[in-house]
Amino acid sequence: MSSLPKTYRAVVLNEANGPFRIQEMEMELKHPGPGQVLVKVLACGVCFSDVSIANGEYGDVFPRIPGHEIVGDAVELGPGVQGLEKGERVGGPWHGGHDAMCKLCKRGMYQFCHNAQVNGYTRDGGFAEYVLLEQEAVVRIPRELDAAEVAPLLCAGVTVFNGIRKMHIEQGGLVAVQGLGGLGHLAIQYADKMGYEVVALSSSDDKADFAKKLGAQHYINTKKSDAVAELNRLGGADLIVQTAPNPEVISKLVGGLGAGGKLLSLAPVGNVAFDSVALILGGKSIHGWASGHSLDSEEAIRFAQTHNIKCMVEKYPFSDVQKAVDSLVSGKPRFRNVLTMLAHGEHESATSANNEDGDAVMSFHSTWTVSDKTPDDGRDGQYSHDLVQQEEPLVGFATDGAVSDRLQLGQSTQMPATDTPDISTSAMPLPSSYLHLDSQHEATLSVHHQPAAATLHPRGSSDQAHSTVDKSVTWDLLYGNDLDLLWREIGATSSLSMPSSFGTNYPINLLPASHPDVSELDTAMFSNKRHDESRNTSGVRMPNFLPRQPAGQPSENYARSIPENTKTTSSGRLLQPPSTPDGTGSPWLLSKADYSIICNSIEKHRSVLPATFTMPTRYALRRYVEGYFSGFHEHLPFIHYPTFSLVSQTPDLILAIAATGARYRFQRQQSHDLYISARALLEEQIRRRNGYEKPISVFSTPELLLDGYSHAHSCQSSVETPDQSTSDINCDNVKTMHAMIILMALGTWNQRSLIKDAFSIASELAFLVQEDGVGVGAAADSPGADLTWREWVAAEERRRAKLVAFCFNNLLYIAYNIAPKLMNSDVARLSVPSPESHWRAASEDEWKAARSRDAVVETNVQQSYSSLFRNQTAAPASNGLSSFGNYVLIHCVVQQIFLARQLSFAPSGIECASLPPDLLLKFDSALRVWHHNWEATKDSSLDPSSPGGPLSFNSTALFRLAYIRLHADFGPCRRLETRNAERIAQAFRNAPLLERSPLVGRAVLQSAHSLSIPNWHRVCGKDANFALEYPNAMALGDTIQEDEKRLMGIVASIIGETELGDKLASETDGVLKVKRMAVAVMQLWAYSFKGAHVFDIMGTIGAGLDICADMLQRELVTDDK
């Protein structure tokens, strides 16, 4: 990133009623202070509040830079800023900061803070090239969204979105929107996409069609009709959203509310008289709502992004700021004016990068302009506000300076009209008089380099003199069917990569070009038109976001998408994935037909899904699934990747995978929403499996849901389960185990409100595993030698699911010091997992070759575990152990140590009783044998990214933890369940010091090794830090033994390789030097946990270690005195 300038341009209001103009003398650019973010502004919306502030209506706040709809890039971060990186796209809304200490902040109502800051009012805003924002008020914005279009969502968007959802109107209720301006046109779209029946209220007939295109089902002209009578004829409004300042109309509208109805005032209107009798007798109420905090803004943007809600804007260059304000005051804009920091007509500069082959990759913007006859009534340009302005980059053209693919620079490319974006189903469709395309027409698309616009004309029109609309219109190339248009135009040879919403260290999958043999969905299936069947049995309408099949008629496309040889259960669910002949392929590559199947399978359960559930777009789902397999999957490979097909999975597993993948794409809120939905489906799955008549919630954490609304609601419908074969039931059990494991992982490592969920799921999972048969009394679960590849995969996948369930139950014990739900004896009869070469084989031929090449002797967990405790220096290399097998066995050892410690519990009150010496020696010997076996295993590596996967590395982390837990019971000293950094640090400091002995030295040596290697494990790293407080124990002793000196030398050498080495080297006092080593070790571990992490627990541990390091430092200073 280029260096920052010393000055910048800004609009400064020096006095009330002054002009909006850029100040002649540029402002000095200030660097961000603690907790601040310096943002280079790309766009800033113009709001009536800016005018009110300029007129002095909000008091004397001058001089002031206005603007609170700010979008830009973070170019510098102040001290203490976490969770953001330089270069991220961010926003600054009305809410500019809060004190986090007042009563309202403690309730989470940050925008109402007694000491709230407001961008452009109490602090300088975004009518400038640069702006300073407070970290807590920064909004993260997906980079693929147009900066100018998203800017008004930070004020108008979040105001209507937050206001409507805070009213808690029942799904399917009647919502009336008064006014059709900047707020109103967004309110209609949001209300429609939330699943409400929408009535638009305005003062002229010429807006009726437009309102219905936005999503309104009804339109009332308030000048020609009695709005109150019309609303009552519809049954009375559950909510009326007031967006236009018309006091006379508003006072009457209370009469149009139904019983218990609410009037939501979002636009300042002054004093209004209401009939209090009507309010009292009808149980009606009047509410106001102001904007929202940063999370509210992110949710409003994400909801708009998911549902293709568009804010219609007119863009003005920064130099025309006065024109933009004058236009707003005169009432001309339709609907929001936005300042852009680029020169008029200039696009964001093209950027170049390198693709994998080293070729330049050009990123440029193109615009499609739609033109046709003027409207029949002759009003030239009257409907220009219908056009959606959005500029999106076309990425991925391999070029040496000019576009050199199928789509040539400036070349007209003919394509069927069906290849154009489906205007009839767009979020903001064009008036039919503007564009007439059907199956008998073709269109010509011309793409020119910026700033020229590409023009889309109907061919064969009798009228050769088209009146060109003076507004540019683009469709979002990242959502809906329009991305396929881009693929088709680029061709199959281009390499496109999916842009992620936020930065990630994980690779993004390459998207394939569309193939002609992939069945396309009927676009009518995705129509937003309402149908009677969109109401469920409870009378509450769910959002119509899923494709539908005609009642009683299977879709032709749906039928074509399922191969003839695919087996299904009696309920119609796929049993075998429609994969390529050799079994290869990427699970996230979903065709439209695949996506339709998934949507249909989830739609069947819509009655148990949260009311706010939104199905991810096909491209988001692909991104999330890819995130799961590139991030989470290899750490616990219990899903067979080569044969996995998303369309054949159960809905709860699909959403669980998506939730985890969203985490690995750093889309935390999307992950949380998907988690809630997957959990609801899992509850239903468990209820049906257990044969209950009514759903009984397995979980009890309604507090984790937003706005206090519990989605774990009761559902009175009872769904009968069709008869299934034993193989079907086994398949269902395995998929349910998979969903449980994934959701348990999300709950274990994230926010505190989900921990109880993880414990509940762990109990249910243990019951399901035991019920499926794994104990000593059960038949041995061996894959057998006579199985086909597919049969072997099913048996291995089932076995791995049970073993992962056992291991993850152990991880819960390790992290939270609770008794594991599955014991070693529960998995004793299970066969040890096969080598990874067998598991990763992508075809039957590869599998057979791997079995021949890496032949092993089948053994079960009990036999392998027992061999660790025999008096032998090593187990045979042919004992059948794989990386996964080593991982399972070290879990068995860790659990056995835990149980041994429970048996040695000292009733006399000793804080940390030692294990008997003979038992210590047995475990020490077993760990040595395990270590030898690990080294003899083919895939063993300390590199998590090695070809054999990270399981081997994860095993060594548990190996070190086993050594540490063998000599000290640090489990109760972690307090990770509190998610409170100070309590974690205090528990850490209260932990007993290690006893000095040669065996303890081995634990310290392992801990030192964990600090020296470049990779570490999130759970086991904290125990390693416990052991490395060994220097504190030594500092209390009189003498240091030779072996202890060698240990301290190793630790000192590690510290010497860091910036902390100088302080340690300068210390001459021996005791203080040892204590400084303890402080340095703690600081190094704290540094290791800093940075952006997928799971929340990492930041909590890091903060706790930071506090603990400060405690040790203070104690050191005191001792020094």
N, C-alpha and C positions, 0 to 999 in steps of 0.2 A: 504494500500500500504506500502511495506517495506521501511525502512529508506534509504536515499540516501548514496552512498559511498562518501568518501572524495577525491578519485582520480578516474581517468578513462583512458582507453587506447585510443590512437589516432594516425593517420598517419600524421606526421608533415613534410612538405617540408621546409627544412632549406635553400636551395639554388637552383638556376636554374639547371635543368638536373640531379637533385638528384634522388635517388631511392624512390619508394613507399614502405615504410615499417613502421611497428608500432614502435613508439618511445619506447625505453627501459625504460626511466623514465616516469612514468605515469603523466598525467596532473592533476593539482588541479581542482576539480569540483567547479565552481563558481555558486552561486545562482543567479536567474534572477533579473535584475534591473527593474526599472519602464517600463512598456509596453513590457516586455520580457517574453518568455515562455521557460522553460527548458524541453527539449525533450529527452527521452531515445530512441536512434536510433535502429530500427529493421532492416532496409534495406536502402541501398543507391546505386543508379545507378552510373555506370562508364561512363563518357562522354568524347568525344574528347577534349572538352573544358578543362577538368581536365588535360589532357596531355599538351595542349597548355600553360596553366598556369604554370605547372611544368617545362616546357622548357623555361620559361621566356618570352614567346611571348607576354604576356600581361603586361610586365614590372616587376620591382622588388617589389613583394608583400610579400616577405618572412620575417620571417617564416609564413607559412600558412597551415591550415588543409583544403584540397580540399573537393569537393563533394557538389552537388546542386540538387540531386534527392533524397531527404531525406524523409523517412517515419518512424514514431515512435509514441510513446505515450507521451502526456504532463504529466510530473510528478510534476512540480511546476510552479506556476504562479506568476509573479512579480506584484508589486503594480500597480493598475490602469487597469489591464487586465480585460476586460469584454467580455461576450459572449462565453467564453470557460470554461471548467471544467477540473479538474485534472482527468487523465485517458482517456481523449478523444484521438482518433487516429487522428494524424495531419501530415502534410507534409511541407517540406521546399523546394521550387523550386529555379530556377535561381534568380528570383527577390527576394531580401532579405530585402527590405524596401525602403521607400521614405520619403521626407520631408513634403509632402502634402501642400506645400506653393508655389512652383514654378508654372509657367504658365502651364506647361504640366500636373502637378498633378491636377490643378484646372479644366483641361479639362477631367480628368479621365484617362489620359495616364500615369499611375503611373510607368510602367516599363521603361518609357523613362525619368524619373525624372532626373533633372540636378545633383542631389545629391543622385542618386539611390545607394543602396547597393546590392551586389551580394554575395550570399552564396557561400563559397569556393573560392572567389576571393578577394573581399574587406573586407570580414569578414570570420571567420572560418566556415567550412562546416561540412558535415556529414560523412566523413571518420573517425568516432569516435564513441565511445559508447554513448556519450551525446553531445548535441549541444544546443546553445542558439539561439532562433529565435525571430525576432521582431513581435509583435502582428499583425500589419497590413499586414504582409506577410505570416502569417500562413494559411495553407490550411486545411480545415476540410475534413477528408476522412472517408467514411463509413467503419466501422470496419469489415464488412463481406468480404471486398476485401483483396486479398493476398498482403501483404506489398511489396514483391519483384516485383510482376507484376505491381503494380500501380506506383512504384517509377519512371520508365522512362516516365510515362505520365506527370510528373511534369516538364519535359524538352521537350523531343521529342513529346510527346502527345499534350501538350498545344501549342507547336510551330506550328504543322501542323493544328490542329483544329482552333486555333485563326487566323493563316495566311489565311486559306481557307475562313473562314466566313467573315473576314474583307475585302475580295475582292468583296463581294456582287455580286456574279455570280448568274444569274437567275436560278431558280430551273429547273433541267433537262438539264442544259448546259453540254458541253463536257469538261471534266477536264482530262488533261494528267499528269501523275506522272512519272517524270524521275528519275530512280533509284529505287532499290528494297531492300534497306538496313533497318537500324534502323528507319530512318525517313520515307522512302518510303513505307514500309509495313504498317505503321500506316496511312499514307496519303491516300493510296488506300481504306482502311477500312472506314476512316472518310468521304471521298468524296462519297463513295458508299452509306453510311447510310444517308448522307445529301440529297440524291436524285439525284446525278449527274450521267451522263454517263461517265464511267471511262476508260481511256486508260493507260495501263502500258507500259513504255518504259524501256527496259533493253538490255543487250548486249549478251544474250545467249538464245537459245530456251528452255533449260531445266528449265527455270523459268516461262514459259508460263502457265502451268497448275496451278502452285502455285499462280500466280498473279490472275488468274480467280477465284480460290477458295477464295481469299481474297475479291473479289467483282468486279474486273475489267471485263468489257464487251469486251474489245479489248486488244491485246498484239502486240507490235511492237519490233522486234529485230533490234536495231539500227545499228548493224554491217552488217546485211544481207539486210536490207531494207532502203529505203530513208524515214526517219522518217517524214520529212517535207511534202513530197508528200503523205504519208499515212494519216497524220493528215488533210491535205487539202482535201483528198478524203472523209474523214468523215465530211467535212464541216468547218474545221478549229477549233482549240481549243479555247474555251472561257477563259480557264485558263491552264497554264502549271506550275506545281509545281516542282521546281528543288530541289532535295534532295541529289544528288550525285555530287561531285566536279569534273566535266569533262568539262573544259572550251571550248574545241573544239565542243562538242555536244551542249552545252548551246548556244553558239553564233549563231548556225544555227537554233535553235528551234524557234527563233522569227518568222521565215518564216512560221512556222506551226500554228501561231496564226490566228484566224479569225479577222474580222474587230472589233475593240474595245477590242481585247483580251488582256490578262494580263499575264506576266511572273512573277511568284513569286519565289524569290530566298531565300531558307531557309538554305543552306549549304555554308559556306565560300569557295570561289573559286578563289579569287584574281581578277586581272584585266582581263576583258573579252571585246572583241570588238563586237559591235552591228551595224547593218545597220540602221543608223538614218533615211534614206529615207523610209525604210519599216515601221519604227515606226510612222513617220509623216503621210504618205499616208494612212496607215491602222488604224490610231487612236489607235495604240497599246501602251502599257506602260509596264514598268519594276518596280517591287516592291520588297521590302524586309520586313521581319517581324521578330521580336525577341520576342520569348516567350510570356509572359503575366503576369498580376498581379494575386493576390490570387484568386479573383472571377473567372478570366479566367480559372485558373487551376481547380477550383471546377467544373466549367461548362464542361471542357474537360473530367474530370473523370466521371461526372454524365452521359454525353452523351455516353461515352464508356461503362459505366455500363448498361445503358438502352438498348443499341444496341448490347451488347455482343462483343464489340471490344476488342481484346486481344493484348497486347504487348508480343512478344515472347522473353523470357529471358533465360540466362544461369546464374545459381546462383553459387557464390563463397563464401566460408566462409571468414570472416574478415581477418583471418591469411594468406589467399592466395591473398592479395590485389595486389601484384606484378604480379602474374600470370594473374589476371583479366585484368590488364593494358596491359601486354605484349600481351595477346590474342586480345585485342582491337586494338592495334597498328598493329598487323600482319594481321588484317582483317579476323580473324577466326570466331568471334562470329556471330551467326545467332539468334537473331539480336541485343540484348542488354545484356551487362554484368551487374550483380547486386551483390553487396556485402551484405551478411547477417551477422548479429551480433551473430548468433548462431553457434555452432560448426558444422563442416561438417557432414551432414547426420542427424543432430538433428532437430527435429520439435519444434514448440512452445510448451511449457510445457502444459500438460493436466491440466485443471482447474476443480475443483469440486465445486458444490453449492448444495443447497437443493431445492427439488421441493415442491409443496404444501403439500404433505403428509409427508414431513420431510425426504424422502429418498434422498440419494446422487445422484447427476446427473453428470455423467462423460462427459467431452467434450474432444474428442481426434481427431486427424487428421488421415485420411486414404488416400491412393493414389491408383489410378487405373493405371496399366501399360498395354498398348496394345501391343501385339506381334503377328507376323505372318511372312509370307515369306518375304525375302528381295525383293526390287523392281526387275522387270523383267530385267533391265539392269545390275543387279548385283552390283550396287553401294551401298555397305553396309552402312546404316546410313545416306545416302545422304539427305533424307527427314526428318531427325530428327527434323528440325526446324519447321515442320508442327505441332508438338505436342504442345499442350497448357499445360503449367505447372501451376497448381493452387491447393493450399491446403486449404480445407474448413473443418471446424469442423462439425462432426455429433453430434448434440446436442439432449439431451432428453432421454438418456438411463437410466432408473431407475435401479440402480445397487448397490450392496454392495461390489464392488471391481472388479467385472467382469461383462461383458455385459450379461444380462439375458433375452433378448427379443428374438423375432423370429430370429434375425440376431446374431448368436452366435459367440463369439470370435474365429477366425481361422476356422470357419465352412464354407464349400463351399455350396452355395445356388444356385440351378438351377432355371432359369427363362427364359421365352420366349425371343427371340431376340428383340421383339417389346418393351420389357420393358427396354432395354438399351437406353442410350441417342441417339437421332436421329442424327447420324453422318452426314447424308446428308444435314442437315439444320443447323449444327453448324456454329458459326462464322468462325472458322478455321477448316474445315473438314479434315479428314485424307485422304491420298491417297488411292484409292480403292484397291491397291495391298497390303495394310497393314491389312485390316480388311474386311472380306466378311461375312456379316450377312444378312440373308433374312428369310422369313417366315418358311423355312424348317430347320433352324439352331436354336440351343439353345446356350446359353453362360453360363459359370460357373463363378461366382463371389466369390472371397475369400477375406474376410476382416481380416486383421491381425493388432494387436496393433503396434503402432509406435515402431521402425522406419521401420518395414517390410512393403512392398507394396502389395496391393491387385492386383491380376493378372486376366485379362480378356482374355480368350482363346476361339476361335470358337470350338465348339464341332463337332465331325464327320469329321475333316479334315484328308485327306489322308496322309499329311505330319506331322509325329509325332515329327520331329526335327525342332522346331521353332527357328528362330533367334530372340532373344529378343531385342527390341529396347532399347537403353541405356538411353532413356529419360523417365521420369515419366510424365504421362498425367492425369489430372483430369478435370472433368467438374464442372462448378460452380453450386453447389447444391442449390443456392438461386434463380436461374433464369431459365426461360424456362421450359421445360418438365421434367428436371432432378430432381426437388424437388419431383415430384410425384413418381419417382423411390425410393427415400429415404423413402417416406411415405409407399409405398407398402412393402418395406423390413422390416420396423419397425413394421408395423401392426397397427390395429385400436385401440389397447389398450394403445399405447404410447401417452404421452402428450408432444406435441411439441409447443414451443412458437416462434413466429416470431421475429427474431432479428431486431431491429430498427437501422437505420443508425446512429442516434445520441441519446444521453441520453434523457429520458423523465420521468416525474413524473406520467404519465398516464399509466394505465395498458395496456399491449399488449395482443391482443386476442390470444386464443389458436387456433391452426390450426387443422382441423379435418384430420383424415386419409382418403385416397381416398376410395370411396365406389364402389363396382363392378357395381352398376346399373347406375352410372353416365356416360353419353355418352362421349366418348373421341373424340377429334377433329382429323380430318385427318391431319397428320403432313405436308402434302404437301401444306395445306392451308397457312402455315407459311413460305413457301419457299421464299428465297430472289431472286429467278429468276425474271427477268423482263418480263413483258407482254405488248403487244401493248395497252391494255386497261388501263394501268397504267398512261396514259396521259389524262389529263382532257380536257374539251372543249376549254380552252384557249391555248392549246398547250404546257403547262408547266407541267412537270411530277412531281407529288407529291411523297414523299418517300413511298415506298411500304412496310409499316410496319403493314398493317392490313390484316386479313384473307379474302380471296376472295371466292365467290361462282361462279361456272361456269355460264357463260352467259345463261340465260334462263332456268337454271336447279337449283332447290332448293337442297341444300345439304341434304343428308339423315340424317346426324348427326344433322344438324340445325333443320330439321323437328321433329326429335325425342325429341329435348330438350324442345319443347313447349307442355305443357299438352293439351289434346284434349278439355278440358272444359274451356280453357283460352279464354276469349273474346278479340278481337282486333278491332281497329278502321279500317276505310276504307283504311288508309294508311299502315296498317299492324303493327302498334305499339301496344304493349300489354296494355290492360286496367286493368286487374286484375293479380296480381302477382302469379306465380306458387308456392304457399307456401305449407307447410305441413298441414294436415287436421285440426290440432288444431290452425293453424295460427302462431305457434311459429317458431323460427329459427333466426339465426344471419344474418343480411343483407349483411355482408361482406364475407360470405362463398360462393365464386363463383366457380362453376365448369368450366371446359374448355369450355363446351357448352355455359354456361352463358356468359363467357368472349367473345366468338365468336359473340354472339348476340349483345353485347355491342359494340364491334369493328365494326361490320357491320352497326349498327345504326349511329355511328359517321362517318364512312367512306362515307356515303351518303352526308355528308356536308363538305367533304374535300376541296372543292373549296373555302369555306369561312374561313377555318382554317388558322392560321399563317403558313408560309412556313416551319418554324422550329418546328412545333408541333410534339411531340413524344408521342405516346400512352403509358401510364405506363404499365409495365408488370402486369400480373395477380396478382402477389403477392404484388407488390407495390400498385395496386389499392385496394386490400383487406386491406392492412395496412392503406391506407388513409381513406377508408370508415369506418373502425373501429375507426380511430382517430376522425372522425366527430361525430360518435354516442357516443363515450366515453367522448369526450371533449366538443363539442359545442351544441349538440342536446338538452341536458337536460336544458340548460339555456333558450332555446326558443323552446319548444316541439310542433312544428307545423306539423311535419311529424309523421305519425302513425307507430311507430317502429314495432309492432307485424305483420303488414300486408305489410310492406315495402319490395319491391324486386327491386334490382338495375336494373335488365334487363327490367323492365317495365317503367323505367323513360326516360324522354327526354334527348337527348345528353347534352344540356346545363346544366341541373340539375345534371347529372352524374359528369360532369367535375367540376361544382361548389362545389359539395360535396367533391370530391377528392381534390380540391384546399384547402378547409378548413381543411380537415383531414391531409393534408401534413403539414399545419401550426402547428397543434397539435402534429405532429411528428417531429417538429423543422426542417423540410426540406423546408426552406424558398424559395429557388430558384425554386424548383419543384412546390411549391404552386403558386409562381408568374407566372410561365409558364402556369400552368393549369388555372389560373385566366384569363390570356389573351385569351386563347383558349375558355373558357366558355363564356367570354364576347363577342367574335366574334360570337359564336353560338347564344347567346341571341339577338344580333343585328339582325341576320338573322330571328330569331323567331319573333321578334317585327315587322320587315319589312313585313314578310309574313302575320302576323295577321292583320296588318294595310292595306294590299292589295297594297303595293307599287310595281311598276314595277321594280325598281332598288333599291338596298340597300342604305338607307340613314343613315349614322352613327348617332346613338343616343349620342355617346360619342365623346369627342374631346381632348383626351390626348395622342397623339402619342409620346410625350416625354417620357412616361414611358416605352417604348419598347426599348430593347437593340439595340445598334449599330445604333440608329436613324432610324430604318426601321419601318414604320407604318404598322401594320397588319390589321388595319381598312381600308383595301383597297376596292376599288369598285369592284363589281362583276357584270358583264354584263348579266349573265344568269338570266332568270326569271323562277322561279319554281311555277307551278300552284299548288294550294292547293286543294286536293280532297274534295268533299262534306263531311261534317261531321254532325253528329247528335248533338243535343243540349248538351247531356251528354258528348260527346267527346269534345266539345268546352269548357264546364265547367271544364273538367278534364285537358285540355291543359292550361286553364287560371290558375288553381291552381298550376300546375307544373311550369308554368312561374313565378308566384308569388314566389314560393319556391326558384327558381334559383335567382331571383332578390334580395330576402331578404338575401340569403347567400352571394352573391357577394357584396351587399351593406355593409354587416358586415365586409368583408375583406377590402373593400376600406375605411371604416370609421376608423378602428383602426390601419392601417398600414401606409406605407410611404406616404409622402405628395403628390406625383404625382397621387395617387389613390383617393384623397379626391374629386376632381372634378367628377371623375367617380361615387363616392357614391352619390353625389348630383344629378347627371343626372339620375341614376337608381332610386333614391327616387322619382323624378318627374314622371318618367314612371310608377313606381309601384303605386303611388297615382292615376294616371289616370286609370290604369287597375283595381284597387280596386273599384274606383267610377263607372267605366263603368260596372263592374260586378254587381253593385247594393248593396249599403250599407246605403244610406242616409235615411233621415226622410221620403222622398217621396216613398221610395222603400218598397216592401213587407217585413214583418218581416222575418228574417232569423232564423227560429226555426227548431230544428232537428225533432220535431214531436214525437209522441208516437207510431206510427204504423210502424216504419221503422225496417227493419232487421238490424243485426249487421253491415254487409257490407255497407248498405245504410247509417246507422248512422255514421259510420267511415268517409265516403265520405263527409257527411254534416258537421261533426265536424271539419274535416281537412280543408275544405274550409273556415269555419268560423274562425278557428284559424289562418289561413294564413292571412286573412284580419286584424285581431286584432294585429297580430305580425307586419304587415306592418304599422299599426297605431303606435304601441309602438316604432318601430325602427325609424320612422320619428320623434317621440318625442326625442329619444336619440340623433339624429342629432342636434335638437334644443339645447338640454342640453349641448352637447359637443362643438358646434360651434356657438351657439347664432344666429341661423337662424330660420325664421318662419316655423313651421311644415307644411307639404303639406297636411296632413290629420288632420281634426279638430274633436273635440269630437262629433259634430253633424253628422259627416260622419259615425260613428260607433254606433250611438245611438240606432238603431233598431236591431243591432246584439244581439243574445242571449249571455249571459255570458258563457264562456267555462265551460264544465262539469267537475266534480271532476276528479282528476288524477286516482282514482281507476277505473272509467269508461273507461278513455282514455287508460290505460295501460293493460286492459283486453286482454289476448292473444287468446281468443276464444269466441264464442257466449255464451257458458254456463257461462264462467267467467264474461262476460259483464252483462248478466242477473242477476247473483248473486250480482254483485257490485251495479247495479241499485236498486236491492231490499234492499240491506244492507245500502247503502248510498243514500237514496232517497232524492231528492231536488225538490224544486219548481222552474220551469223554469221562468227566468226573463231576461229582456234585459239590456243592458248597461245603457240606460237612466233611467230606474226605479231604478237600483242599485245605480247609481251615485246620483240621487235625494235624495235617502234615507240618504245619508251622511249629507245632509244639513237640514234635518228635526230636530225639537227640541225634540230629544229623546236621551237617554243615550246610547242606543245600538240598532242595527238592530236585528231582530229575527235570531236565529241560523239557521233556515231553509230557509234562503233567497236565497239559491242556489249558494252561493259564494264558489269558489274553490281557490286554490293557484293562478291559472292563472287569475281567476276573480279579486282577490285582486290586482294582478299585473297590470291588465288593468285599474282598478279604480284609483290606485295611479298615473298612467300616466295621467288620465283625470284631476286629481287635479293639478298636476304639470303644465299641459298645461293651465289650467284655471288661475293659478297664473301668468304665463307668459303673457297671454292676459290681465289680470287685470293690470299688470305693464305697458303694452303698452298704455292702456287707461289712466293711471295716469301719463303719460309722462309730465314733467314740462317744458314748453317753456321758463321759466325764466332762464334756464341754471343750475339749481340745479343738481348736479352730480347724486344723488341717492334719488329720491323722494320716500317718504313712501306711503304705501297704506292707504286708509282711515281707521280709527279705527274700524268702524262697519264691514268693509270687512275683516279686520284682525281677528276679533272675529269669523266671520262666517267660515273662513277657519280653524281657530284653532279648532273650534267645529267639523268641518268635519273631520279633521285629528284625533281627539280623537275617533270619531265613527269608522273611518277606523281602527285605532289601536285595538279597541275592537273587531271588526269583524275579524281582522287578528288573534288575540289570540283565537277566537272561531273556526277558521278553522282547520280542522282535521290535515292537513299536515304541519301546521306552524312550522318552526324551524329556528334557526339562523345558523345552520350547512348546508353548501351547499351540503355536501355529504349525507344528511339524506335520508331515503327511499322515502320521498315525492319529492325529487329533489331540485335544488337550486332556483326555482322560488320564494319560500317564502322568502329566504334570500335576493334575488335581490329586492323584494318588500320593505323590510325594508330599504335598501340603498336609494331607491327613496323616502321613507317616510321621512328620515332624510334630504334629499335634498329639499323636499317640505318645511319643516320647515325653512331651511336656506334661500331658495329663497323667502319665504314669507316676510322675514325681510331685505333682502339685494339683490340687483340685481347684482349678481356677474357674470352673463353670459358674458358681454362684457370684463371682466377682465381675461379671460382664454387664449385666443390667441393660442389655440391648433392647429388651422389650419396652423400656421406658421411652426410647427414642429421644431422650433428654441428654444432651451432651454433658451438662454439668453433673448429673447423677451418674452417668457412665464414668466420668473422670474420677468422681469421688469414690465410687466402688472400686475402681482400679487402684487408687491410692490406698484403700483399706485392705487390699489383698495381702495375704501373708507372704513374707519373703521366703524364697527357696532355701531349703536346707542344703548345706554344702557337702557334697559327696562325689566320688568319681562317676557314679551313674548319672547324677544330676548334670555333671559336666557334659555328658553326651547330649542331653536335652538342650543345653545352652549352645553347644556346637551346631546342632541342627537349626536352632533359632538364628544363629549368626549366619548360617548358610542361606536361610530364607531371606535375610536382609541383603545378602550380597548378590543374589541372582536378579536379573532384570524383570522377572515376573513374580507375582505374588497372588495369594488366594484370599478372597475377601473375608472368609470366615476364620481361617486358620491363622491369618496374619496377626490378629489381635492376641492370640495365645502366645505366638512367638515373641511378641513384645513383652508379655508378662515374664517370660523366661529370661529375656534380656535385661530385666531389672536385677539380674544376678550380681552386677557390680555393687548395687546397694547392699546386698547381703554380705559381700566381701568387705565392704567398707566398715562394717561393724566388727569384723574379726581382728585378731591380733596379728596373725601371720597369714601369708598367702602361699599355698603349696605350688610346686613346680608345674603341675598340670593346669592349675588355675592361672598361673602366669602365662602359659601358652594360650589359654582361652582368651585372656584379656588382651594379649598381643594380637590375636586374630580380630577381636572386636575393634581394637584401636586402629588396626590397619584399614578396616572398612571405613571407620569414621574419617581417617586421614585422607581417604579418596574424595571427600566431600568438602564443602566450604566450611564445615564445622571443625575441620582438622587443625586449623591454626590455633584456635582457642584451646584445644586439648593439648597441643604440643607446648604451648607457652606456660602451662600449669606445672609448677615445681613440687607442690605438696602432694605426696603420694595418695593420701586419703581423699583430698579434694579432686585429684585427677580421676580417681575411680568414680567419684560421684558425678563429675562432669561427663564421664562416659555414659552414665545412666541417663543424664539429661539429653545428651546428644543422640542416643539411641531412640529415645522417645520422640525427639524432634524429627529425626529421619523417618520414623514410621508415620508421623503426622503428615510430613510432606508427601509420603507415598499415597496417602488417601485423598490428597487434594486433586482438583481438576473436575472435569465433567465425567460423570459416571452414569451408567444405565440404571442402576438401582439406588434408591434413596439411602439405604443403610450405609453406603460408603461415606457419604458426606457427614452423616451423624457420627460414625466412628472417627473420622478425621477430626471433626470438631472436638470430640471428647479427648482425643490424644493431644490436640493443641492445648486444651485447658490443663490437662495433666502435666504436659511439658512445662507450662507456666508455673504450676504448683511446685514442681521439682526445682525450677530455676529460683523461685523465691526462697525455698528452703536452703538452696545452695548459697544464696547471698547472705542469708541469716547465719549459716554456719561459718561463712567466711569472715563475718564480723566477730 
